[in-house]
Amino acid sequence: MWIGITNIRIVSKYETKLLVRGWFFKVFAFLALFAAVILGSMYILSQYQQPQMVNRSVIPYMFMLIMNVGQAVVSVFLASEYLKRDKQLDTSEIFYTRPLSNAEYLLGKMWATLKVFFILDIIVALIALIMSLIKYGFDLDYVSYIWYFLLLCVPTLVFIVGLSTTLMLLLNNQAITMVILLAYIGVTLFYIDNVYYYLFDYIGFNLPMLKSVITGFSGLPRLINHRLCYLLLGIGLIFSDVSLFHRLANSRYSLLPWRIATAVFLIGGLYAGYRHVHLFKMDERYRADMVELDNRYVHTGGAVADSCLLSVTQNGDMLDIRAELTVSPRQNTASLVFTLNPGFKLNSVDAPGHQMNCERLMHLVVLDFADSLPAAKPIHLIMEYSGMADERICYLDISADKLIENKKALSMLNIGKRYLFQDRKFTMLTPESYWYPRPGVAFSDKSPEWQMSYFTDFQINVTPNPGLTPLSQGHCTANADSTSFTFTPESSLPSVSLLIGDYHPKSLMVDSTLYTVWELGRWDDQFEVLDSIRDTIPTIIRDQRRSMEYQAEMKYPFRRFSFVEVPLHFSSYKRVWTSVYEELQPEMALVRERAFDMGRFQFRNMKRQWSGGGRYRRGNNNMSEKDILINILNNTIYFMMESGSFSGSGGRNGQFTMTQVDNPYFYRPMFYNFRYNIYSSDWPMANRMVESITGGDVSGSQNWMRRMNGLSEDEKALILMGKYDFDRIMSDPEWEDIADNALALKTKDFFAPVSAVLGYETLVDTISALTMAEEFANASFDSILDWVQSYSGVSLQDKIDSWEEPARLACYKIGTPQITTVTTDTADIYQADVTFENISDNPGFVNVEFMFYNIENAGDEDKPKSMVVSVGAHETRRLVTHWFNIPGNIRINTMLSSNLPHDVNLNNSDWSTYEGTDLEPEGVYTLNGSVDNTLPGEIIIDNEDGGLFSLSRPLRTGYLSKWIDKSREKNNDFIYEGFSDWRTFSQWTLVTDQNLFGDYIRSAYIISPGDGSQYARWSVPVNVAGVYDVYFYASPALYSNNNRNRRWNNNNNNNNNNNGRRVTNDYNFEIEQFNMSDHVSMNMWRADEGWNLLGTFRFEADTVRVTLNNRSGIRVIVADAVRFVKRER
Amino acid sequence: MSITIKGLSHYYPNGKRALTDINLEIPSGMFGLLGPNGAGKSTLMRILVTLMEPSEGQIDVCGYDIRTQRKEVRRILGYLPQDFRFFARYKVREFLEYAAALSGMTNSAERGKAVDAMLEQVGLYEARDRYAQNLSGGMKRRLGIAQALIHKPQILVVDEPTTGLDPEERIRFRNLLSEASSKDTTIILSTHIVGDISSSCTEMAMLNQGQVMFRGSPAGMLKETEGKVWRLKVTNEQYAEINRKYAVISTIPNGLGWDIQVVAKSIPGYDAVSYPPNLEHAYVYFMEVKDKE
């Protein structure tokens, strides 16, 4: 196969002229350059720098990514336009009769297209580079500019140019070709995402490609393989064009080599694609095999590691490790099982004084002893192993979907996820990597026994590669020439980690605690900014630490604390069985490089932003520089006291879902989890349960979140708990965000019988005291249970037996609370009565909490303000309490129940007040009869009342709308939707809220205002003819956010609707019997919360229909309940 | 012979026959290919310039087999297509340079000189920086011949080159071709305009319905037509009858009836006077009279 480069060059030269003269390319080039300048101004030159900008590869990645998407679209037009023009212009024939070959002609044309885009890419990259040089100086990642060009632009362009020309030649129709290709691009960008591990992402839009300054790309070989797939396919398609081109070849056989080359490249590309998927599938299979193996051995040879001496020698990329362990079997056993990273080759295992056989099964080390080992009798083991740690063992409990889920920076740059690092320059091995042998298996989806962990006495000796510094837990001593280091923790620890790198410390000793920031390499020194407050820093640290200790009600237990820099790819996941994220290790927090995702650590930038005013100053414009710096540092440290943040995701019609995102650096594990450990052979979740009840539970959602999401996380958990086994809820990845709530609810319910006797606060205090008595040691959960049961006299056996079963949910009707003021000789006493009726077959508990507005006066109430009331099946109970102050709120939490909302906060508008003379003794009384909030002769029809409440059909008739709605339908456990100010409800939507009416589900249907064609109808059976007052249950809280808004609307009572007709803030009702109808309007801005009188009517003994339509000027129509009260003559 | 065509036939995919058993030998010099629209001229041209592959037959171009040695054929070929009007956005000089470069003129300095000389020759030097698509019809055709001649081809194929040109441009174009043919180049001029052949070609062939009707020189064609062109005066009724039976090639009203010219072997029963034929008469003779025999 001979091709003349000269001819290709000639064709390309003249075709390039044509391309750049075309308006299409001119417009695109202008937009690209314009976008580059705008992007550069926003992200590079701006005073307000995004924290991610500290990574110098962000800029080339961002620029090339955006360019790549644009040119992927534009090149489709240009490539197909080329061939269309060839077909249309008769002058093309004069080129076809020249002696150049088809290959030369076509390759010349293709090269011209590629060349102009490549040149444009390079110009855009240069713009980014120049702007970066202006802003950051020479501290740039120059190589990344080439990497992103090669990885993103080249394969994408070659592929799309090849594909579009091939399709054009096959279909011979530019319009059809473009429709197909643009649809393909759209699907790739907006739908395919990470399907088949990003296989179809030819643009590289979703591929994780952000480069770490420390360790480079994450998974570069796979990245190259993926891009190679499209490069080869693209070349193959371009070569196929030589055969498909409608021009006679120069000779009979001249196309044969191109056909062969086409086949070779296409097969090569397909193989690379297959390999890409295969490698991921292999990883998944390997992980599944590990879990399978764990399932087999989960009950075998459980043991506690009492001590562990680790001697680590770094040998280039490799590690040679010797582990000396003292382990105590938990029961008599002839086998012991350890988990050790499967990447390490086990060189030898020795158990002095014991004969045994060792088997290395993937990540397990199974030791079969000749004789049975007695329980709790320590045995000495020595294991020597070496090699490279294998990342596949990490997060076996996390689903494959979750592992590959996008993790984006600046909403577009995808970050690869790494869980361990090991090479000659940098090593990071956290406990998740199982870098040292740990008793038991890594993860089992059959038994939770694997979750048990224990405190161990560690000592770590490390000989790193020359010039590197190792980090681990404990006091560090180095030998004379600093080639070997020993770490000796002052106390037992649940786990240890090892980091080796070119670390440089910045340390400060405050009150006998050593605070250190370990930086990798030498970045621009963020700490110089703090020089002017150097003397104040110890005070700030001391104050913040005190705040933390006050909040935790515990002392910080370690002698040192470090922020340790790690590569930005380091990732972790929320776990069901622990609140600890891998970012936190005993004594240290792992911070991604240059605080990539934590702007508060970037002091220079923060100072610039504070000094520049804006939102940080919040009106404090007279702050001195010192004040600013003190604020910045306080703010930085304070982030460890924030349990989490909120994250929202949008949907259709303004639907918005809020989720609570944990702060992985939340301080609590440092105070609790690395210090206390509750274990139980029967209760693997014991530690998590105790943590939850003693204050580690940060789950639960706020009321505004509940409104937006429709249900709180607790309520979702309750709905699931009523349907499914507890184990399933805890293990199903779909519900992992709710699992925490389920565990907390289950734990509270577990201890509820004891709480009902001792009081919840006493129970919590007791369990806390018992836990904290065993610092840095393994405390037995069984002994806590024994103590609790013996002290309260309550057996928890029933709860233990039914732990795994679906929860038997109770349903409560809550009576209107009564506050009776009784004046005694000394003071006014307020008697609070709250009544509950359990209308279900399942016994349950209700938690009642009294809250007081005036904190100081509330101090008078020296008794628990939160109490748990046991309510048996079909039982009515009344709680009577006395208070010196009138309660501000009564919060009723119905615990394991079907009540919605599950948590109700009542205030003085929700209860009845009386004057009285006698006080009833405090206590819980059992009543005969039921809670009945209704009056005699009263009929209430609620939206939950099946056949008596109906709704109009939805208006939607368009096929597309129907199809979209149908495609969105899914079997959902959660039928209630959220609402927010900006959401529109085109059809009746079911919501719950404590302000709504209901027996145990306080719900209503809501719809946005319209032309009146949509309606809700209550069919009220009137059994006795007579005169009735008709009421409607109004919930202004749902459409009025604040009083000012309400007043404004009150004064401007008339609005225009969409049709320009004047509408009012009225709800419009028709009250109808025997074809006689009355129209009633009610101004909803003036309506009270609760029942509002619509009017008085005479009805015969028959059904009365009350219809509410959606014609109104108010924000939302709420169809809840109507009430008929018969008037006595 | 420059080009030898043996047993050439061509069928379109729908089965329609475009050329049937063509046998031709084309010598150096200007060779005319005459025939009406649809006679198969353009198909034959496209086969000769390697844009189409013949269904049957052999073509030898200066010793190269057109089926197996296309590259060699293309190297010695210049081609001006029939419709040469639509250009990409090239300037005149760029267009010519591109054509020259693709024909193997890789030395840019030499190519530049050749292009300028060619532009001078075709009278487009002043227009060299104009976009080709903005040229007039005649200028475009001159640019067409320039691109076909830029690499000094041994074979030049021009398909209906003068169609649509005004008389002045047509003469200018014919002169350009004559000039080229004087440089030992074989020029195949395909046309349905008899005047193009008569003024330029020494050898010619005439095609009709995919077959060669005549092969020889224009003089030979005239000779064969001698005694077949008649002049006579007729009445209206006679004219109607003659027009039905013979090929009438001119009619001039004379007050009493018509002075007409007729191409036919003989016109018995009328007072017809033999008239010396020209090439148009010969063309009609072969198309209308001989073809129907």
Interface residues (C-beta under 8 A of the other chain):
Chain A: T6 N7 I10 V11 Y14 K17 L18 R21 G22 R85 Q88 L89 D90 T91 E93 I94 F95 Y96 T97 R98 P99 L100 S101 R247 L248 A249 N250 S251 R252
Chain B: V49 T50 L51 M52 E53 R67 T68 Q69 R70 K71 E72 R74 R75 L77 Y79 L80 P81 Q82 D83 F84 R85 F86 F87 A88 R89 Y90 E94 F95 E97 Y98 A99 A101 L102 S103 G104 T106 G144 Q147 A148
